[in-house]
Every structure is written in structure tokens, then in C-alpha cells.
Amino acid sequence: MPALTTPPQPTDWREGRRLRAWDLYEQGWPQKRIAKALGVTQGAVSQWIARGRAGGSDALRNRSRPGATPKLTQHQRDQLPALLKRGAPAYGFVGDVWTQARIAIVIKREFGVSYHVDHIGRLLCSIGWSVQKPIERASERNDAAIERWRTDKWPAIKKKPQTRAARSSG
């Protein structure tokens, strides 16, 4: 005796609803009654039944959306970390800091592919890199001078509260 295989469970409630509509249709229910039982329009049931007739219950399952084809090939994406490890000055930028705008320029120069600056973060994430926020501190900062000002000058500048001769009425 062959083993009975159960169909895979629906991945979400919408898929379950479509599969239930197909099941009811196969049991002989009219489309109008299916629509009323499931709380959907007759038009939706009609579309589901048409899909079911064309491809069976598999046609009613969720389909992955492929999205746009990536502009960079996988080989080009694999080359990107090595290019960025050369450092920003290797590409004519002042300072060794990578920004999304700079990376977009390098990708355009090296591969001839234009990316919007806002997409660069997603691209870096897809190759395992993360966007880093720089420390907001000037590179010319002199910590010793700041500490001298804080300990010597600031106390002299800071006002001391005045003492009152009369008592407060409050």
C-alpha cells in the first residue's frame, strides 16, 4: 500500500484561504457560495478558480517575487571588498573614510554601473559589510588644551550664586 502524502501547510492565511476555496470548488460548491463562506468577492474566487484549473492547487500557493536583476554581477560584488580595502586615497579622495557617495563613485568608475547613494548601504550589507557611523570629533582636536580650559578657565568664567542678605518670603 503506497504511503499517503499530505500536502504542505499553507504559509499564510491568504494562501490558506485560496486553497480552501479550491477545495470547496472541487467539492462542487458554486463560486457565489464559496465567496460568501470565505468573506471575499466573487471576482477573487473566480480568479482563484481560473488559476486552480490552469495549474492545480500549486498555482494557488504563494510565489516568491524575483525582484529586479542586480546591476553588479556576483563576480563584481566579490571584487568590491578588495577594492574598498585599498582605501579611499587610492581613488583620489582626501582622507581614508568611505562614504556611500564615495563608494557609488568607485563602483561607477570600476564597473560602469550607477547606484543611488541610498542603495549603497544595502549593497554593502549584501556582501557582509556594515555601515559605520563616524565619531563626531574633529581630527585636529587637542585633548590636553581642552582639559586645561575645563580645569583652569571654566571655573573662573562660571558664575557663582549670589548670597542674599534678606530672608526669602517663600
C-alpha positions in Angstrom: 0.0 0.0 0.0 1.6 3.4 -1.0 2.2 5.9 1.7 -0.2 8.9 1.8 1.5 12.2 1.5 -0.1 15.2 3.0 0.1 18.5 1.1 2.3 21.1 2.6 0.7 23.5 5.1 -0.2 27.0 3.8 2.5 29.6 4.5 0.0 32.3 5.5 -3.7 32.9 5.9 -4.2 34.3 2.4 -2.7 31.2 0.8 -4.9 29.0 3.1 -8.0 30.9 2.0 -7.2 30.3 -1.7 -6.5 26.6 -1.1 -9.8 26.3 0.9 -11.7 28.0 -2.0 -10.2 25.5 -4.4 -11.0 22.6 -2.1 -14.7 23.8 -1.8 -14.8 24.2 -5.6 -13.6 20.7 -6.1 -16.4 19.5 -3.7 -18.9 21.1 -6.0 -19.7 24.3 -4.3 -20.8 27.2 -6.6 -18.4 30.2 -6.7 -21.0 32.5 -5.2 -21.4 30.3 -2.1 -17.6 30.0 -1.8 -17.2 33.8 -1.8 -19.9 34.2 0.9 -18.4 31.4 3.1 -14.9 32.9 2.9 -15.9 36.6 3.0 -14.3 37.5 -0.3 -15.7 38.9 -3.6 -16.9 36.6 -6.3 -14.3 38.1 -8.6 -11.5 36.9 -6.3 -12.9 33.4 -6.2 -13.3 33.4 -10.0 -9.6 34.3 -10.4 -8.5 31.6 -7.9 -10.6 29.0 -9.6 -9.1 30.0 -13.0 -5.6 29.7 -11.5 -6.5 26.3 -10.0 -7.9 25.0 -13.3 -4.7 26.0 -15.0 -2.2 24.7 -12.5 -4.0 22.8 -9.7 -3.5 23.7 -6.1 0.2 24.5 -6.6 -0.9 27.5 -8.7 -2.6 28.9 -5.6 0.4 28.8 -3.4 2.5 31.9 -2.6 5.1 32.6 -5.3 8.4 34.3 -4.5 8.8 37.7 -6.2 12.1 37.7 -8.0 12.7 41.5 -8.0 15.0 43.4 -10.3 18.1 41.8 -11.6 21.2 43.0 -9.7 23.2 45.6 -11.6 26.5 44.1 -10.4 27.3 40.5 -11.3 28.3 38.2 -8.4 31.9 38.3 -9.6 31.9 42.1 -9.4 30.3 42.0 -5.9 33.1 39.6 -4.9 35.7 42.1 -6.1 34.2 45.1 -4.1 35.7 44.3 -0.7 39.2 44.2 -2.2 38.7 47.5 -4.0 37.5 49.2 -0.8 40.4 47.7 1.2 42.8 49.8 -1.0 41.5 52.8 0.9 39.8 56.0 -0.3 43.0 57.9 -1.1 43.8 55.2 -3.7 40.8 56.6 -5.7 41.7 60.2 -5.2 39.7 61.0 -2.1 41.1 63.1 0.7 41.0 61.2 4.0 40.7 57.5 4.5 36.9 57.5 5.1 34.4 55.6 2.9 31.1 57.3 2.5 28.2 55.9 0.5 28.7 58.6 -2.1 32.4 57.7 -2.5 31.6 54.0 -2.9 29.0 54.8 -5.5 31.7 56.8 -7.4 34.2 53.9 -7.2 31.6 51.4 -8.4 30.8 53.7 -11.4 34.5 54.1 -12.2 35.4 50.4 -11.8 32.3 48.7 -13.2 30.4 51.4 -15.1 27.4 50.8 -13.0 25.4 53.6 -11.4 23.8 53.2 -8.0 21.8 55.7 -6.0 23.7 56.7 -2.9 20.9 55.3 -0.6 21.3 51.9 -2.1 24.9 51.5 -1.3 24.2 50.6 2.3 22.0 47.6 1.1 24.7 46.6 -1.3 27.4 46.6 1.4 25.1 44.6 3.7 24.6 42.0 1.0 28.4 41.5 0.8 28.7 41.2 4.6 29.9 44.8 5.3 28.0 47.2 7.6 27.6 50.9 7.5 29.6 52.6 10.3 28.8 56.0 11.7 32.0 58.1 12.3 32.8 59.5 15.7 31.8 63.2 15.6 35.1 64.5 16.8 37.5 66.8 14.9 40.8 65.2 13.9 42.6 68.5 14.9 41.2 68.2 18.5 43.7 68.9 21.2 42.5 67.0 24.3 45.2 68.5 26.6 44.2 72.1 25.7 40.5 71.2 26.3 41.3 69.8 29.7 43.4 72.8 30.7 40.5 75.1 29.7 38.0 73.0 31.6 40.1 73.0 34.8 41.6 76.5 34.7 39.4 78.9 32.7 35.9 77.5 33.1 35.7 77.7 36.9 36.7 81.4 36.6 34.1 82.1 34.0 31.3 80.2 35.7 29.2 82.4 37.8 28.8 81.6 41.5 25.3 82.0 43.0 25.0 85.3 44.9 24.1 85.1 48.6 21.1 87.1 49.7 21.1 89.4 52.7 17.3 89.3 53.2 15.3 86.2 54.0 13.1 84.7 51.4 9.4 85.1 51.8 8.7 81.8 50.2 
